[in-house]
Amino acid sequence: MTSHPKQRVLSGRIDYMIDGHPDFPEGLWGVEYWRMSHHPNGDRVMRAYCELHDDEPLIRDVIAAVDKDFHPLDTYVRLTKSDRFFGNALYNWSDTEGEYQGYSAEKARVSEKVDITRAIRGFGTHNLGSDAWLTARFDFSKGPGIQTFENNLLTSIDHRGATGPAFERTTTSSLKYSGIETVNVPAGTFECHRFAFVNTSNDHPPYDFWVTADGDFLFIKGTVAEPYNWSFELMELHEERAGT
């Protein structure tokens, strides 16, 4: 596959690992394949296929578009559980409003509108690429420290994103920024911003992660503490050259 001559396209694979959790399989737990196109006007579109190898296998398909400021434009999420359709939703965003329409195997047709501000941090869709893009709204001019974002929107408050998709909210979620670090993963060596989600309102265990410091905010590495003991690493990274 080749990219449009005026687009820059990156793609990669992230492996999900588990070590020592009684309710999940040891070793390779899942995988995320993603492809991001960066358009001349600054828009970015991320396409992610996420597969979790639980007792109830989960597949999450996500397409998310953001503008040059990483403000969401439109988002599509589809969930498959145990090889059966579970739910889908199409979200659209303006500077002042977010809305979705979807279909749920449990609730049939679903829809909702919410008021937002232009400074919305982003939209959590539970693929790791989405986690990384949430950091783009951090005010780096203030240096390392904690910044809190109120009324955060995401598709699900389940730690695996296995419910909905709908509109869920966290009210106290904060990002802790620790500065720039050099990170080595199978895909290469990267200069990264180090972040952690803290003060989460859904009792998520400590979650540290590293995203590229080049302006793309790509997910490179992450760890989730006990009791989950999850780890994530970028295994492959490819850049598509136009006309090749």
C-alpha positions in Angstrom: 0.0 0.0 0.0 1.3 3.4 -0.9 0.4 6.8 0.6 -0.9 9.9 -1.1 2.0 12.1 -2.1 1.0 14.9 0.3 0.4 12.6 3.3 2.9 11.2 5.8 1.9 7.7 6.9 3.2 5.7 9.8 2.1 2.3 11.0 3.1 -0.1 13.7 2.4 -2.9 16.1 2.2 -2.8 19.9 2.2 -6.1 21.9 0.3 -6.4 25.2 2.0 -8.6 27.9 0.9 -9.8 31.3 3.1 -11.1 34.1 1.6 -12.8 37.2 -2.2 -12.0 37.1 -4.4 -15.0 38.1 -7.3 -13.9 35.9 -5.4 -13.4 32.7 -3.2 -15.6 30.5 0.6 -15.3 31.1 2.8 -13.8 28.4 1.3 -12.3 25.2 -2.1 -11.0 26.1 -3.0 -9.0 23.0 -1.9 -6.9 20.1 -2.6 -3.5 18.6 -2.0 -2.8 14.9 -2.3 0.9 13.9 -1.9 3.2 10.9 -1.7 7.0 11.2 -2.0 9.4 8.3 -0.9 13.0 8.7 -2.5 15.4 6.2 -1.2 18.7 4.8 -3.8 20.7 6.8 -2.5 19.2 10.1 -5.4 16.6 10.5 -4.4 13.2 11.7 -6.3 10.0 11.3 -5.5 6.9 13.5 -6.8 3.5 12.5 -6.4 0.8 15.2 -7.2 -2.9 15.4 -6.9 -4.1 19.0 -7.2 -7.8 20.0 -7.3 -9.0 23.7 -6.9 -12.7 24.3 -9.1 -13.0 27.5 -11.5 -15.8 28.4 -14.0 -13.6 26.6 -11.9 -12.5 23.6 -12.3 -8.8 22.7 -11.7 -7.1 19.4 -11.9 -3.3 19.3 -11.8 -1.4 16.0 -11.2 2.3 16.2 -10.9 5.1 13.6 -10.2 8.5 15.2 -9.6 11.8 13.4 -8.2 14.9 15.1 -7.2 18.4 13.9 -3.7 20.0 14.1 -4.4 20.7 17.8 -5.5 17.1 18.5 -9.1 18.3 19.1 -11.3 15.3 18.0 -13.2 15.6 14.7 -14.9 12.3 14.3 -14.5 8.8 15.8 -15.8 5.4 15.1 -15.6 2.5 17.6 -16.8 -1.1 17.1 -16.6 -3.9 19.7 -16.7 -7.7 19.1 -16.9 -10.1 22.1 -16.4 -13.8 21.8 -16.7 -13.5 18.0 -20.0 -11.7 18.3 -21.0 -8.1 17.6 -21.3 -6.2 20.9 -21.7 -2.6 19.9 -20.7 0.3 17.7 -20.9 4.1 17.7 -20.1 7.0 15.4 -19.0 10.2 17.2 -18.9 13.7 15.8 -17.3 16.7 17.4 -17.5 20.5 17.1 -15.9 23.2 19.3 -18.9 23.1 21.6 -20.6 19.7 21.3 -19.9 16.0 21.1 -22.5 13.5 19.9 -22.8 9.9 19.0 -25.2 7.5 17.5 -24.8 3.8 17.8 -26.2 0.3 18.3 -25.7 -2.0 21.2 -26.4 -5.7 21.4 -27.8 -5.1 24.9 -29.6 -1.8 24.4 -30.4 -1.6 20.7 -30.1 2.0 19.3 -28.3 4.5 21.5 -27.4 8.2 21.2 -26.4 11.2 23.3 -25.2 14.8 23.0 -22.9 16.5 25.5 -21.5 20.0 25.8 -17.8 20.4 25.5 -15.2 23.2 25.3 -12.6 23.7 22.6 -9.9 22.9 25.1 -11.2 19.3 25.5 -8.2 17.1 26.2 -9.3 14.5 23.7 -11.5 11.4 23.6 -10.5 8.1 25.2 -11.2 5.1 23.0 -8.9 2.6 24.9 -6.5 1.8 22.1 -3.0 2.8 23.2 -2.7 5.3 20.4 -5.6 7.1 21.9 -4.0 7.1 25.4 -0.9 8.7 23.8 -2.9 11.4 22.0 -4.6 12.5 25.2 -1.2 13.9 26.3 -1.1 16.3 23.3 -3.2 18.9 25.3 -0.7 19.0 28.2 0.8 22.5 28.7 4.5 21.7 28.4 5.4 25.4 29.1 4.7 24.6 32.8 7.4 21.9 32.9 7.1 18.6 34.8 4.2 18.2 37.2 0.6 17.3 37.4 -2.2 18.8 35.4 -5.9 17.9 36.0 -8.5 17.7 33.2 -12.2 17.7 34.3 -15.1 16.0 32.7 -13.0 13.7 30.5 -15.0 11.7 28.0 -14.3 8.2 27.0 -16.1 5.2 25.4 -16.0 3.0 28.5 -14.8 3.1 32.1 -14.0 -0.6 31.9 -10.2 -0.9 32.1 -10.2 -2.9 28.8 -12.8 -0.7 27.1 -15.1 -3.7 26.9 -18.4 -1.9 27.5 -20.5 0.4 25.4 -19.3 2.2 23.3 -21.1 5.2 24.7 -20.2 8.4 26.6 -18.6 7.9 30.0 -16.9 10.5 32.2 -14.0 10.8 34.6 -13.9 13.9 36.8 -10.5 13.8 38.5 -8.2 12.2 35.9 -4.8 13.9 35.8 -1.6 13.6 33.9 1.8 13.5 35.6 4.6 14.7 33.4 8.2 13.7 34.3 10.2 15.1 31.4 12.1 13.7 28.4 13.6 10.2 28.5 15.3 8.0 25.9 13.4 4.7 25.5 14.6 1.5 23.8 11.9 -0.9 22.5 12.0 -3.6 19.8 10.9 -0.9 17.2 13.9 1.3 18.0 15.2 4.1 20.2 13.0 7.2 20.8 13.1 10.5 22.6 9.9 10.4 24.7 7.8 12.4 27.0 7.2 10.3 30.2 3.6 10.5 31.6 1.4 8.7 34.1 -2.3 8.8 34.6 -3.0 9.7 38.3 -6.0 10.5 40.4 -8.3 8.4 38.1 -11.9 8.2 39.2 -12.4 4.6 38.1 -9.7 3.1 40.4 -7.3 2.4 37.6 -3.9 1.1 38.9 -0.8 3.3 38.4 -0.2 3.6 34.6 3.1 5.0 33.3 3.7 5.5 29.6 6.0 7.1 27.1 5.1 8.9 23.9 7.2 10.4 21.2 8.5 13.9 21.7 8.4 14.7 18.0 4.9 16.1 17.9 3.1 13.0 16.7 2.6 11.7 20.3 2.9 8.1 19.3 2.7 5.4 22.0 6.1 3.7 22.6 5.9 1.9 25.9 3.7 1.5 29.0 3.3 -0.3 32.3 0.3 -0.8 34.5 1.0 -1.8 38.1 -0.5 -4.5 40.3 -2.9 -6.1 40.3 -2.9 -6.2 36.5 0.8 -6.3 35.8 0.4 -5.2 32.2 3.1 -4.0 29.9 3.0 -2.7 26.4 5.8 -2.1 23.8 6.0 -0.9 20.3 7.4 -3.8 18.4 7.3 -2.4 14.8 7.3 1.0 13.2 7.1 1.7 9.5 7.0 4.9 7.4 5.3 4.7 4.0 6.9 6.7 1.3 4.7 8.3 -1.3 5.0 6.8 -4.7 6.8 3.6 -3.6 
